[in-house]
Amino acid sequence: MANTSRGYPYPVGTDRVADGDNAMQALAEKVDSQLGYGICSGDAIIPAPGTAGASASVSVTFPVGLFTQPPKVVGSVAAAVPSAFYGVTVSTITTAAGTTLYGSRLTGPASTIPVQYIAHGR
């Protein structure tokens, strides 16, 4: 087995074919350790806030084991709601398991708020 200039292992022609699984495992572990973080994204629907100035929330769960520490999370409104202005914020209490997205109706008629989020480890 040899290594690239950045230290990623790869098999060479003289390696035994039977050791191929070891070479793949070593490469996967090296990539995993170099990245050092997870990333996920998704869609959610925040229930319709009642009156103008009101807010509602939705809980989002991250894939089990993806993060070992609370990730950084960003959320945004995914689609325009006719005649309305909505805002989205992320909970200040985000855990490795999930977070809460809050939506506020600033103007316009009550409507659910489609949101998208992305979370990435540190």
MODELLER restraints for C-alpha pairs under 7 A, 6 or more apart:
rsr = mdl.restraints
at = mdl.atoms
rsr.add(forms.Gaussian(group=physical.xy_distance, feature=features.Distance(at['CA:1:A'], at['CA:9:A']), mean=6.67, stdev=0.5))
rsr.add(forms.Gaussian(group=physical.xy_distance, feature=features.Distance(at['CA:1:A'], at['CA:10:A']), mean=5.77, stdev=0.5))
rsr.add(forms.Gaussian(group=physical.xy_distance, feature=features.Distance(at['CA:1:A'], at['CA:11:A']), mean=4.55, stdev=0.5))
rsr.add(forms.Gaussian(group=physical.xy_distance, feature=features.Distance(at['CA:1:A'], at['CA:12:A']), mean=5.52, stdev=0.5))
rsr.add(forms.Gaussian(group=physical.xy_distance, feature=features.Distance(at['CA:1:A'], at['CA:15:A']), mean=6.50, stdev=0.5))
rsr.add(forms.Gaussian(group=physical.xy_distance, feature=features.Distance(at['CA:2:A'], at['CA:9:A']), mean=5.61, stdev=0.5))
rsr.add(forms.Gaussian(group=physical.xy_distance, feature=features.Distance(at['CA:2:A'], at['CA:10:A']), mean=5.56, stdev=0.5))
rsr.add(forms.Gaussian(group=physical.xy_distance, feature=features.Distance(at['CA:2:A'], at['CA:11:A']), mean=6.30, stdev=0.5))
rsr.add(forms.Gaussian(group=physical.xy_distance, feature=features.Distance(at['CA:2:A'], at['CA:12:A']), mean=6.61, stdev=0.5))
rsr.add(forms.Gaussian(group=physical.xy_distance, feature=features.Distance(at['CA:3:A'], at['CA:9:A']), mean=4.24, stdev=0.5))
rsr.add(forms.Gaussian(group=physical.xy_distance, feature=features.Distance(at['CA:3:A'], at['CA:10:A']), mean=5.99, stdev=0.5))
rsr.add(forms.Gaussian(group=physical.xy_distance, feature=features.Distance(at['CA:8:A'], at['CA:27:A']), mean=6.12, stdev=0.5))
rsr.add(forms.Gaussian(group=physical.xy_distance, feature=features.Distance(at['CA:8:A'], at['CA:30:A']), mean=6.36, stdev=0.5))
rsr.add(forms.Gaussian(group=physical.xy_distance, feature=features.Distance(at['CA:9:A'], at['CA:23:A']), mean=6.96, stdev=0.5))
rsr.add(forms.Gaussian(group=physical.xy_distance, feature=features.Distance(at['CA:9:A'], at['CA:26:A']), mean=6.53, stdev=0.5))
rsr.add(forms.Gaussian(group=physical.xy_distance, feature=features.Distance(at['CA:9:A'], at['CA:27:A']), mean=5.46, stdev=0.5))
rsr.add(forms.Gaussian(group=physical.xy_distance, feature=features.Distance(at['CA:10:A'], at['CA:23:A']), mean=6.17, stdev=0.5))
rsr.add(forms.Gaussian(group=physical.xy_distance, feature=features.Distance(at['CA:10:A'], at['CA:27:A']), mean=6.89, stdev=0.5))
rsr.add(forms.Gaussian(group=physical.xy_distance, feature=features.Distance(at['CA:11:A'], at['CA:23:A']), mean=6.06, stdev=0.5))
rsr.add(forms.Gaussian(group=physical.xy_distance, feature=features.Distance(at['CA:37:A'], at['CA:120:A']), mean=6.88, stdev=0.5))
rsr.add(forms.Gaussian(group=physical.xy_distance, feature=features.Distance(at['CA:37:A'], at['CA:121:A']), mean=4.63, stdev=0.5))
rsr.add(forms.Gaussian(group=physical.xy_distance, feature=features.Distance(at['CA:37:A'], at['CA:122:A']), mean=6.12, stdev=0.5))
rsr.add(forms.Gaussian(group=physical.xy_distance, feature=features.Distance(at['CA:38:A'], at['CA:66:A']), mean=5.71, stdev=0.5))
rsr.add(forms.Gaussian(group=physical.xy_distance, feature=features.Distance(at['CA:38:A'], at['CA:67:A']), mean=6.08, stdev=0.5))
rsr.add(forms.Gaussian(group=physical.xy_distance, feature=features.Distance(at['CA:38:A'], at['CA:120:A']), mean=5.67, stdev=0.5))
rsr.add(forms.Gaussian(group=physical.xy_distance, feature=features.Distance(at['CA:38:A'], at['CA:121:A']), mean=5.22, stdev=0.5))
rsr.add(forms.Gaussian(group=physical.xy_distance, feature=features.Distance(at['CA:39:A'], at['CA:119:A']), mean=5.61, stdev=0.5))
rsr.add(forms.Gaussian(group=physical.xy_distance, feature=features.Distance(at['CA:39:A'], at['CA:120:A']), mean=4.26, stdev=0.5))
rsr.add(forms.Gaussian(group=physical.xy_distance, feature=features.Distance(at['CA:39:A'], at['CA:121:A']), mean=6.39, stdev=0.5))
rsr.add(forms.Gaussian(group=physical.xy_distance, feature=features.Distance(at['CA:40:A'], at['CA:118:A']), mean=5.80, stdev=0.5))
rsr.add(forms.Gaussian(group=physical.xy_distance, feature=features.Distance(at['CA:40:A'], at['CA:119:A']), mean=5.40, stdev=0.5))
rsr.add(forms.Gaussian(group=physical.xy_distance, feature=features.Distance(at['CA:40:A'], at['CA:120:A']), mean=6.56, stdev=0.5))
rsr.add(forms.Gaussian(group=physical.xy_distance, feature=features.Distance(at['CA:41:A'], at['CA:117:A']), mean=5.43, stdev=0.5))
rsr.add(forms.Gaussian(group=physical.xy_distance, feature=features.Distance(at['CA:41:A'], at['CA:118:A']), mean=4.13, stdev=0.5))
rsr.add(forms.Gaussian(group=physical.xy_distance, feature=features.Distance(at['CA:41:A'], at['CA:119:A']), mean=6.13, stdev=0.5))
rsr.add(forms.Gaussian(group=physical.xy_distance, feature=features.Distance(at['CA:42:A'], at['CA:116:A']), mean=5.69, stdev=0.5))
rsr.add(forms.Gaussian(group=physical.xy_distance, feature=features.Distance(at['CA:42:A'], at['CA:117:A']), mean=5.55, stdev=0.5))
rsr.add(forms.Gaussian(group=physical.xy_distance, feature=features.Distance(at['CA:42:A'], at['CA:118:A']), mean=6.66, stdev=0.5))
rsr.add(forms.Gaussian(group=physical.xy_distance, feature=features.Distance(at['CA:43:A'], at['CA:115:A']), mean=5.75, stdev=0.5))
rsr.add(forms.Gaussian(group=physical.xy_distance, feature=features.Distance(at['CA:43:A'], at['CA:116:A']), mean=4.46, stdev=0.5))
rsr.add(forms.Gaussian(group=physical.xy_distance, feature=features.Distance(at['CA:43:A'], at['CA:117:A']), mean=6.45, stdev=0.5))
rsr.add(forms.Gaussian(group=physical.xy_distance, feature=features.Distance(at['CA:44:A'], at['CA:114:A']), mean=6.06, stdev=0.5))
rsr.add(forms.Gaussian(group=physical.xy_distance, feature=features.Distance(at['CA:44:A'], at['CA:115:A']), mean=5.35, stdev=0.5))
rsr.add(forms.Gaussian(group=physical.xy_distance, feature=features.Distance(at['CA:44:A'], at['CA:116:A']), mean=6.30, stdev=0.5))
rsr.add(forms.Gaussian(group=physical.xy_distance, feature=features.Distance(at['CA:45:A'], at['CA:112:A']), mean=6.53, stdev=0.5))
rsr.add(forms.Gaussian(group=physical.xy_distance, feature=features.Distance(at['CA:45:A'], at['CA:113:A']), mean=5.60, stdev=0.5))
rsr.add(forms.Gaussian(group=physical.xy_distance, feature=features.Distance(at['CA:45:A'], at['CA:114:A']), mean=4.61, stdev=0.5))
rsr.add(forms.Gaussian(group=physical.xy_distance, feature=features.Distance(at['CA:45:A'], at['CA:115:A']), mean=6.03, stdev=0.5))
rsr.add(forms.Gaussian(group=physical.xy_distance, feature=features.Distance(at['CA:46:A'], at['CA:56:A']), mean=6.43, stdev=0.5))
rsr.add(forms.Gaussian(group=physical.xy_distance, feature=features.Distance(at['CA:46:A'], at['CA:57:A']), mean=5.57, stdev=0.5))
rsr.add(forms.Gaussian(group=physical.xy_distance, feature=features.Distance(at['CA:46:A'], at['CA:58:A']), mean=5.38, stdev=0.5))
rsr.add(forms.Gaussian(group=physical.xy_distance, feature=features.Distance(at['CA:46:A'], at['CA:103:A']), mean=6.41, stdev=0.5))
rsr.add(forms.Gaussian(group=physical.xy_distance, feature=features.Distance(at['CA:46:A'], at['CA:112:A']), mean=5.69, stdev=0.5))
rsr.add(forms.Gaussian(group=physical.xy_distance, feature=features.Distance(at['CA:46:A'], at['CA:113:A']), mean=4.95, stdev=0.5))
rsr.add(forms.Gaussian(group=physical.xy_distance, feature=features.Distance(at['CA:46:A'], at['CA:114:A']), mean=6.38, stdev=0.5))
rsr.add(forms.Gaussian(group=physical.xy_distance, feature=features.Distance(at['CA:47:A'], at['CA:56:A']), mean=6.11, stdev=0.5))
rsr.add(forms.Gaussian(group=physical.xy_distance, feature=features.Distance(at['CA:47:A'], at['CA:57:A']), mean=6.88, stdev=0.5))
rsr.add(forms.Gaussian(group=physical.xy_distance, feature=features.Distance(at['CA:47:A'], at['CA:112:A']), mean=4.77, stdev=0.5))
rsr.add(forms.Gaussian(group=physical.xy_distance, feature=features.Distance(at['CA:47:A'], at['CA:113:A']), mean=6.53, stdev=0.5))
rsr.add(forms.Gaussian(group=physical.xy_distance, feature=features.Distance(at['CA:48:A'], at['CA:56:A']), mean=6.81, stdev=0.5))
rsr.add(forms.Gaussian(group=physical.xy_distance, feature=features.Distance(at['CA:48:A'], at['CA:110:A']), mean=5.59, stdev=0.5))
rsr.add(forms.Gaussian(group=physical.xy_distance, feature=features.Distance(at['CA:48:A'], at['CA:111:A']), mean=4.62, stdev=0.5))
rsr.add(forms.Gaussian(group=physical.xy_distance, feature=features.Distance(at['CA:48:A'], at['CA:112:A']), mean=4.04, stdev=0.5))
rsr.add(forms.Gaussian(group=physical.xy_distance, feature=features.Distance(at['CA:48:A'], at['CA:113:A']), mean=6.54, stdev=0.5))
rsr.add(forms.Gaussian(group=physical.xy_distance, feature=features.Distance(at['CA:49:A'], at['CA:55:A']), mean=5.01, stdev=0.5))
rsr.add(forms.Gaussian(group=physical.xy_distance, feature=features.Distance(at['CA:49:A'], at['CA:56:A']), mean=5.23, stdev=0.5))
rsr.add(forms.Gaussian(group=physical.xy_distance, feature=features.Distance(at['CA:49:A'], at['CA:104:A']), mean=6.52, stdev=0.5))
rsr.add(forms.Gaussian(group=physical.xy_distance, feature=features.Distance(at['CA:49:A'], at['CA:105:A']), mean=6.06, stdev=0.5))
rsr.add(forms.Gaussian(group=physical.xy_distance, feature=features.Distance(at['CA:49:A'], at['CA:110:A']), mean=6.20, stdev=0.5))
rsr.add(forms.Gaussian(group=physical.xy_distance, feature=features.Distance(at['CA:50:A'], at['CA:110:A']), mean=6.13, stdev=0.5))
rsr.add(forms.Gaussian(group=physical.xy_distance, feature=features.Distance(at['CA:52:A'], at['CA:105:A']), mean=5.38, stdev=0.5))
rsr.add(forms.Gaussian(group=physical.xy_distance, feature=features.Distance(at['CA:52:A'], at['CA:106:A']), mean=5.24, stdev=0.5))
rsr.add(forms.Gaussian(group=physical.xy_distance, feature=features.Distance(at['CA:52:A'], at['CA:107:A']), mean=5.58, stdev=0.5))
rsr.add(forms.Gaussian(group=physical.xy_distance, feature=features.Distance(at['CA:53:A'], at['CA:104:A']), mean=6.36, stdev=0.5))
rsr.add(forms.Gaussian(group=physical.xy_distance, feature=features.Distance(at['CA:53:A'], at['CA:105:A']), mean=5.59, stdev=0.5))
rsr.add(forms.Gaussian(group=physical.xy_distance, feature=features.Distance(at['CA:53:A'], at['CA:106:A']), mean=5.08, stdev=0.5))
rsr.add(forms.Gaussian(group=physical.xy_distance, feature=features.Distance(at['CA:54:A'], at['CA:104:A']), mean=5.73, stdev=0.5))
rsr.add(forms.Gaussian(group=physical.xy_distance, feature=features.Distance(at['CA:54:A'], at['CA:105:A']), mean=6.00, stdev=0.5))
rsr.add(forms.Gaussian(group=physical.xy_distance, feature=features.Distance(at['CA:55:A'], at['CA:102:A']), mean=6.61, stdev=0.5))
rsr.add(forms.Gaussian(group=physical.xy_distance, feature=features.Distance(at['CA:55:A'], at['CA:103:A']), mean=5.37, stdev=0.5))
rsr.add(forms.Gaussian(group=physical.xy_distance, feature=features.Distance(at['CA:55:A'], at['CA:104:A']), mean=4.13, stdev=0.5))
rsr.add(forms.Gaussian(group=physical.xy_distance, feature=features.Distance(at['CA:55:A'], at['CA:105:A']), mean=6.38, stdev=0.5))
rsr.add(forms.Gaussian(group=physical.xy_distance, feature=features.Distance(at['CA:56:A'], at['CA:102:A']), mean=5.72, stdev=0.5))
rsr.add(forms.Gaussian(group=physical.xy_distance, feature=features.Distance(at['CA:56:A'], at['CA:103:A']), mean=5.49, stdev=0.5))
rsr.add(forms.Gaussian(group=physical.xy_distance, feature=features.Distance(at['CA:56:A'], at['CA:104:A']), mean=6.61, stdev=0.5))
rsr.add(forms.Gaussian(group=physical.xy_distance, feature=features.Distance(at['CA:57:A'], at['CA:100:A']), mean=6.57, stdev=0.5))
rsr.add(forms.Gaussian(group=physical.xy_distance, feature=features.Distance(at['CA:57:A'], at['CA:101:A']), mean=5.52, stdev=0.5))
rsr.add(forms.Gaussian(group=physical.xy_distance, feature=features.Distance(at['CA:57:A'], at['CA:102:A']), mean=4.32, stdev=0.5))
rsr.add(forms.Gaussian(group=physical.xy_distance, feature=features.Distance(at['CA:57:A'], at['CA:103:A']), mean=6.09, stdev=0.5))
rsr.add(forms.Gaussian(group=physical.xy_distance, feature=features.Distance(at['CA:58:A'], at['CA:100:A']), mean=5.69, stdev=0.5))
rsr.add(forms.Gaussian(group=physical.xy_distance, feature=features.Distance(at['CA:58:A'], at['CA:101:A']), mean=5.45, stdev=0.5))
rsr.add(forms.Gaussian(group=physical.xy_distance, feature=features.Distance(at['CA:58:A'], at['CA:102:A']), mean=6.68, stdev=0.5))
rsr.add(forms.Gaussian(group=physical.xy_distance, feature=features.Distance(at['CA:59:A'], at['CA:99:A']), mean=5.93, stdev=0.5))
rsr.add(forms.Gaussian(group=physical.xy_distance, feature=features.Distance(at['CA:59:A'], at['CA:100:A']), mean=4.40, stdev=0.5))
rsr.add(forms.Gaussian(group=physical.xy_distance, feature=features.Distance(at['CA:59:A'], at['CA:101:A']), mean=6.36, stdev=0.5))
rsr.add(forms.Gaussian(group=physical.xy_distance, feature=features.Distance(at['CA:60:A'], at['CA:98:A']), mean=5.42, stdev=0.5))
rsr.add(forms.Gaussian(group=physical.xy_distance, feature=features.Distance(at['CA:60:A'], at['CA:99:A']), mean=5.37, stdev=0.5))
rsr.add(forms.Gaussian(group=physical.xy_distance, feature=features.Distance(at['CA:60:A'], at['CA:100:A']), mean=5.91, stdev=0.5))
rsr.add(forms.Gaussian(group=physical.xy_distance, feature=features.Distance(at['CA:61:A'], at['CA:97:A']), mean=5.91, stdev=0.5))
rsr.add(forms.Gaussian(group=physical.xy_distance, feature=features.Distance(at['CA:61:A'], at['CA:98:A']), mean=4.24, stdev=0.5))
rsr.add(forms.Gaussian(group=physical.xy_distance, feature=features.Distance(at['CA:61:A'], at['CA:99:A']), mean=6.69, stdev=0.5))
rsr.add(forms.Gaussian(group=physical.xy_distance, feature=features.Distance(at['CA:62:A'], at['CA:97:A']), mean=5.41, stdev=0.5))
rsr.add(forms.Gaussian(group=physical.xy_distance, feature=features.Distance(at['CA:62:A'], at['CA:98:A']), mean=5.12, stdev=0.5))
rsr.add(forms.Gaussian(group=physical.xy_distance, feature=features.Distance(at['CA:64:A'], at['CA:97:A']), mean=6.83, stdev=0.5))
rsr.add(forms.Gaussian(group=physical.xy_distance, feature=features.Distance(at['CA:67:A'], at['CA:96:A']), mean=5.17, stdev=0.5))
rsr.add(forms.Gaussian(group=physical.xy_distance, feature=features.Distance(at['CA:67:A'], at['CA:121:A']), mean=6.37, stdev=0.5))
rsr.add(forms.Gaussian(group=physical.xy_distance, feature=features.Distance(at['CA:68:A'], at['CA:96:A']), mean=5.85, stdev=0.5))
rsr.add(forms.Gaussian(group=physical.xy_distance, feature=features.Distance(at['CA:69:A'], at['CA:95:A']), mean=6.96, stdev=0.5))
rsr.add(forms.Gaussian(group=physical.xy_distance, feature=features.Distance(at['CA:69:A'], at['CA:96:A']), mean=5.05, stdev=0.5))
rsr.add(forms.Gaussian(group=physical.xy_distance, feature=features.Distance(at['CA:70:A'], at['CA:94:A']), mean=5.79, stdev=0.5))
rsr.add(forms.Gaussian(group=physical.xy_distance, feature=features.Distance(at['CA:70:A'], at['CA:95:A']), mean=4.47, stdev=0.5))
rsr.add(forms.Gaussian(group=physical.xy_distance, feature=features.Distance(at['CA:70:A'], at['CA:96:A']), mean=4.23, stdev=0.5))
rsr.add(forms.Gaussian(group=physical.xy_distance, feature=features.Distance(at['CA:71:A'], at['CA:96:A']), mean=6.45, stdev=0.5))
rsr.add(forms.Gaussian(group=physical.xy_distance, feature=features.Distance(at['CA:71:A'], at['CA:119:A']), mean=5.87, stdev=0.5))
rsr.add(forms.Gaussian(group=physical.xy_distance, feature=features.Distance(at['CA:71:A'], at['CA:120:A']), mean=5.21, stdev=0.5))
rsr.add(forms.Gaussian(group=physical.xy_distance, feature=features.Distance(at['CA:71:A'], at['CA:121:A']), mean=4.43, stdev=0.5))
rsr.add(forms.Gaussian(group=physical.xy_distance, feature=features.Distance(at['CA:71:A'], at['CA:122:A']), mean=6.34, stdev=0.5))
rsr.add(forms.Gaussian(group=physical.xy_distance, feature=features.Distance(at['CA:72:A'], at['CA:119:A']), mean=5.49, stdev=0.5))
rsr.add(forms.Gaussian(group=physical.xy_distance, feature=features.Distance(at['CA:72:A'], at['CA:120:A']), mean=5.48, stdev=0.5))
rsr.add(forms.Gaussian(group=physical.xy_distance, feature=features.Distance(at['CA:72:A'], at['CA:121:A']), mean=6.32, stdev=0.5))
rsr.add(forms.Gaussian(group=physical.xy_distance, feature=features.Distance(at['CA:73:A'], at['CA:90:A']), mean=6.96, stdev=0.5))
rsr.add(forms.Gaussian(group=physical.xy_distance, feature=features.Distance(at['CA:73:A'], at['CA:117:A']), mean=6.88, stdev=0.5))
rsr.add(forms.Gaussian(group=physical.xy_distance, feature=features.Distance(at['CA:73:A'], at['CA:118:A']), mean=5.70, stdev=0.5))
rsr.add(forms.Gaussian(group=physical.xy_distance, feature=features.Distance(at['CA:73:A'], at['CA:119:A']), mean=4.32, stdev=0.5))
rsr.add(forms.Gaussian(group=physical.xy_distance, feature=features.Distance(at['CA:73:A'], at['CA:120:A']), mean=6.70, stdev=0.5))
rsr.add(forms.Gaussian(group=physical.xy_distance, feature=features.Distance(at['CA:74:A'], at['CA:90:A']), mean=6.76, stdev=0.5))
rsr.add(forms.Gaussian(group=physical.xy_distance, feature=features.Distance(at['CA:74:A'], at['CA:117:A']), mean=5.51, stdev=0.5))
rsr.add(forms.Gaussian(group=physical.xy_distance, feature=features.Distance(at['CA:74:A'], at['CA:118:A']), mean=5.53, stdev=0.5))
rsr.add(forms.Gaussian(group=physical.xy_distance, feature=features.Distance(at['CA:74:A'], at['CA:119:A']), mean=6.59, stdev=0.5))
rsr.add(forms.Gaussian(group=physical.xy_distance, feature=features.Distance(at['CA:75:A'], at['CA:88:A']), mean=6.39, stdev=0.5))
rsr.add(forms.Gaussian(group=physical.xy_distance, feature=features.Distance(at['CA:75:A'], at['CA:89:A']), mean=6.50, stdev=0.5))
rsr.add(forms.Gaussian(group=physical.xy_distance, feature=features.Distance(at['CA:75:A'], at['CA:90:A']), mean=6.48, stdev=0.5))
rsr.add(forms.Gaussian(group=physical.xy_distance, feature=features.Distance(at['CA:75:A'], at['CA:115:A']), mean=6.70, stdev=0.5))
rsr.add(forms.Gaussian(group=physical.xy_distance, feature=features.Distance(at['CA:75:A'], at['CA:116:A']), mean=5.66, stdev=0.5))
rsr.add(forms.Gaussian(group=physical.xy_distance, feature=features.Distance(at['CA:75:A'], at['CA:117:A']), mean=4.23, stdev=0.5))
rsr.add(forms.Gaussian(group=physical.xy_distance, feature=features.Distance(at['CA:75:A'], at['CA:118:A']), mean=6.67, stdev=0.5))
rsr.add(forms.Gaussian(group=physical.xy_distance, feature=features.Distance(at['CA:76:A'], at['CA:88:A']), mean=5.77, stdev=0.5))
rsr.add(forms.Gaussian(group=physical.xy_distance, feature=features.Distance(at['CA:76:A'], at['CA:115:A']), mean=5.52, stdev=0.5))
rsr.add(forms.Gaussian(group=physical.xy_distance, feature=features.Distance(at['CA:76:A'], at['CA:116:A']), mean=5.56, stdev=0.5))
rsr.add(forms.Gaussian(group=physical.xy_distance, feature=features.Distance(at['CA:76:A'], at['CA:117:A']), mean=6.48, stdev=0.5))
rsr.add(forms.Gaussian(group=physical.xy_distance, feature=features.Distance(at['CA:77:A'], at['CA:88:A']), mean=6.42, stdev=0.5))
rsr.add(forms.Gaussian(group=physical.xy_distance, feature=features.Distance(at['CA:77:A'], at['CA:113:A']), mean=6.90, stdev=0.5))
rsr.add(forms.Gaussian(group=physical.xy_distance, feature=features.Distance(at['CA:77:A'], at['CA:114:A']), mean=5.98, stdev=0.5))
rsr.add(forms.Gaussian(group=physical.xy_distance, feature=features.Distance(at['CA:77:A'], at['CA:115:A']), mean=4.45, stdev=0.5))
rsr.add(forms.Gaussian(group=physical.xy_distance, feature=features.Distance(at['CA:77:A'], at['CA:116:A']), mean=6.45, stdev=0.5))
rsr.add(forms.Gaussian(group=physical.xy_distance, feature=features.Distance(at['CA:78:A'], at['CA:114:A']), mean=5.33, stdev=0.5))
rsr.add(forms.Gaussian(group=physical.xy_distance, feature=features.Distance(at['CA:78:A'], at['CA:115:A']), mean=4.58, stdev=0.5))
rsr.add(forms.Gaussian(group=physical.xy_distance, feature=features.Distance(at['CA:78:A'], at['CA:116:A']), mean=5.54, stdev=0.5))
rsr.add(forms.Gaussian(group=physical.xy_distance, feature=features.Distance(at['CA:79:A'], at['CA:114:A']), mean=6.25, stdev=0.5))
rsr.add(forms.Gaussian(group=physical.xy_distance, feature=features.Distance(at['CA:83:A'], at['CA:108:A']), mean=5.42, stdev=0.5))
rsr.add(forms.Gaussian(group=physical.xy_distance, feature=features.Distance(at['CA:84:A'], at['CA:107:A']), mean=5.23, stdev=0.5))
rsr.add(forms.Gaussian(group=physical.xy_distance, feature=features.Distance(at['CA:84:A'], at['CA:108:A']), mean=3.97, stdev=0.5))
rsr.add(forms.Gaussian(group=physical.xy_distance, feature=features.Distance(at['CA:84:A'], at['CA:109:A']), mean=6.24, stdev=0.5))
rsr.add(forms.Gaussian(group=physical.xy_distance, feature=features.Distance(at['CA:85:A'], at['CA:105:A']), mean=6.29, stdev=0.5))
rsr.add(forms.Gaussian(group=physical.xy_distance, feature=features.Distance(at['CA:85:A'], at['CA:106:A']), mean=5.54, stdev=0.5))
rsr.add(forms.Gaussian(group=physical.xy_distance, feature=features.Distance(at['CA:85:A'], at['CA:107:A']), mean=5.28, stdev=0.5))
rsr.add(forms.Gaussian(group=physical.xy_distance, feature=features.Distance(at['CA:85:A'], at['CA:108:A']), mean=6.53, stdev=0.5))
rsr.add(forms.Gaussian(group=physical.xy_distance, feature=features.Distance(at['CA:86:A'], at['CA:103:A']), mean=6.74, stdev=0.5))
rsr.add(forms.Gaussian(group=physical.xy_distance, feature=features.Distance(at['CA:86:A'], at['CA:104:A']), mean=5.52, stdev=0.5))
rsr.add(forms.Gaussian(group=physical.xy_distance, feature=features.Distance(at['CA:86:A'], at['CA:105:A']), mean=4.70, stdev=0.5))
rsr.add(forms.Gaussian(group=physical.xy_distance, feature=features.Distance(at['CA:86:A'], at['CA:106:A']), mean=5.68, stdev=0.5))
rsr.add(forms.Gaussian(group=physical.xy_distance, feature=features.Distance(at['CA:87:A'], at['CA:103:A']), mean=5.55, stdev=0.5))
rsr.add(forms.Gaussian(group=physical.xy_distance, feature=features.Distance(at['CA:87:A'], at['CA:104:A']), mean=5.19, stdev=0.5))
rsr.add(forms.Gaussian(group=physical.xy_distance, feature=features.Distance(at['CA:87:A'], at['CA:105:A']), mean=6.75, stdev=0.5))
rsr.add(forms.Gaussian(group=physical.xy_distance, feature=features.Distance(at['CA:88:A'], at['CA:101:A']), mean=6.87, stdev=0.5))
rsr.add(forms.Gaussian(group=physical.xy_distance, feature=features.Distance(at['CA:88:A'], at['CA:102:A']), mean=5.52, stdev=0.5))
rsr.add(forms.Gaussian(group=physical.xy_distance, feature=features.Distance(at['CA:88:A'], at['CA:103:A']), mean=4.47, stdev=0.5))
rsr.add(forms.Gaussian(group=physical.xy_distance, feature=features.Distance(at['CA:88:A'], at['CA:104:A']), mean=6.47, stdev=0.5))
rsr.add(forms.Gaussian(group=physical.xy_distance, feature=features.Distance(at['CA:89:A'], at['CA:101:A']), mean=5.90, stdev=0.5))
rsr.add(forms.Gaussian(group=physical.xy_distance, feature=features.Distance(at['CA:89:A'], at['CA:102:A']), mean=5.16, stdev=0.5))
rsr.add(forms.Gaussian(group=physical.xy_distance, feature=features.Distance(at['CA:89:A'], at['CA:103:A']), mean=6.50, stdev=0.5))
rsr.add(forms.Gaussian(group=physical.xy_distance, feature=features.Distance(at['CA:90:A'], at['CA:100:A']), mean=6.09, stdev=0.5))
rsr.add(forms.Gaussian(group=physical.xy_distance, feature=features.Distance(at['CA:90:A'], at['CA:101:A']), mean=4.71, stdev=0.5))
rsr.add(forms.Gaussian(group=physical.xy_distance, feature=features.Distance(at['CA:90:A'], at['CA:102:A']), mean=6.13, stdev=0.5))
rsr.add(forms.Gaussian(group=physical.xy_distance, feature=features.Distance(at['CA:91:A'], at['CA:99:A']), mean=6.26, stdev=0.5))
rsr.add(forms.Gaussian(group=physical.xy_distance, feature=features.Distance(at['CA:91:A'], at['CA:100:A']), mean=5.14, stdev=0.5))
rsr.add(forms.Gaussian(group=physical.xy_distance, feature=features.Distance(at['CA:91:A'], at['CA:101:A']), mean=6.04, stdev=0.5))
rsr.add(forms.Gaussian(group=physical.xy_distance, feature=features.Distance(at['CA:93:A'], at['CA:99:A']), mean=6.86, stdev=0.5))
rsr.add(forms.Gaussian(group=physical.xy_distance, feature=features.Distance(at['CA:103:A'], at['CA:113:A']), mean=6.87, stdev=0.5))
